[in-house]
Amino acid sequence: MGVFQWEEMYSVRVASFDRQHRGLFRTVHELNEALCAGCGKEVAGKILQRLIDYTASHFAAEEEVMDMADYPELRRTKVSTKHWSSRCSSFRRTLRPANRAWPWR
């Protein structure tokens, strides 16, 4: 069993979001595997960028549905979303080679 394994307890009971959550878990697992295997910054950077892009679109979709449903915890969710997006971006900066353009994107 992997470190980043989807479990039913994470389900939000919305099929489309659960599929996206499973995809996020797979991508985080893939990133962890690449880092543990010493694949290098370029490979890890590409996976991380894919994760950042995926989470941005996922969070936007989730927040839109929450807003339409007047979800009472939307404000707290947005704070959490911003926190995790910031952490991913910060990690991406640590992978960037000094004085070099991104090898991805």
FENRAZI-V393343 format. One record per helix or strand. SS is the DSSP state (a for helix, b for strand). FROM is the first residue (numbers start at 0). TO is the last residue. If there is no record, write none. Layout:
# FENRAZI-V393343
ss = [SS,SS]
from = [FROM,FROM]
to = [TO,TO]
This chain:
# FENRAZI-V393343
ss = [a,a,a,a]
from = [7,14,40,73]
to = [9,35,67,94]
